[in-house]
Amino acid sequence: MNFFESQGGTLDIKKILKENFTAKKLTFLAIFWVLALISQRINFSAVLGADNQFFTLFQFFAPIAGIFLGPVFGILAVLLAETGNFVLNAMPWTVLNMLRLVPILFATYYFGIRNGSWQKRFSILIPVLAIIAFIVHPVGRTVWFFTIFWTIPIIAVILPKKFGGESVFIRSLGATMTAHAAGGALWIWTIPMTAGQWIGLIPVVAYERLLFAAGIGVTFFVFNTVFAMLDEKWTSNAVFIDKSKVLVK
């Protein structure tokens, strides 16, 4: 899919809209939006350092939009779901709440890259920048080892296929750790926390992110199987399907 079709050096916006904003794709986007709103209402765990802030089942679900709808549409779907949740729940548009919108968008992009193109290499830029941003913070530099978590998305990209580099779980772990890297880098600069609190988070992060990765992977297999079972007229040119990764042949 090329979003930059040009004719005589000009961008054909009408053609781009016609090719990408199809009725079928918009239908799947709407279905995702509804499911996302439901998952955002089910809390999973509290966010340390902030009152009344929670991780929800949305963290298990959101990144798969990147693979099925493509990175661009996937990010759009997740962003619409997040902003829709804000509006429907009359949540305050604080800086903290706005910052919390960002990490899952990076996870969606990461999970949505399907080949070894420059886009896949670009996906490691977020954890790299997050590591730098964390370490240059006065508290962050004393607990620099916390950022070892954020090397996982980088390793997952360069890991050879024979060592599991193309596995769904590794991709899922890379995606959720990308979100954690972006969130952690923003968090240390906006929420006062001690070095001891960051150290205390290490086992919590390991536990939560392994669960998130497993949840993303399971959700991907379930949806991929459902889409593979649907008539092709519903899914053709609307969602990506990997027929090698289905639960029922």
Secondary structure, 3 states (H helix, E strand, C coil): CCCCCEECCEECHHHHHHHHCCHHHHHHHHHHHHHHHHHCCCEEEECCCCCCCEEECHHHHCCHHHHHHCHHHHHHHHHHHHHHHHHHCCCCCCHHHHHCCHHHHHHHHHHHCCCCCHHHHHCCHHHHHHHHHHHCCCCHHHHHHHHHHHHHHHHHHHCCHHHCCCCHHHHHHHHHHHHHHHHHHHHHHHCCCCHHHHHHHHHHHHHHHHHHHHHHHHHHHHHHHHHHHCCHHHHCCCCCCCCCCCCCC
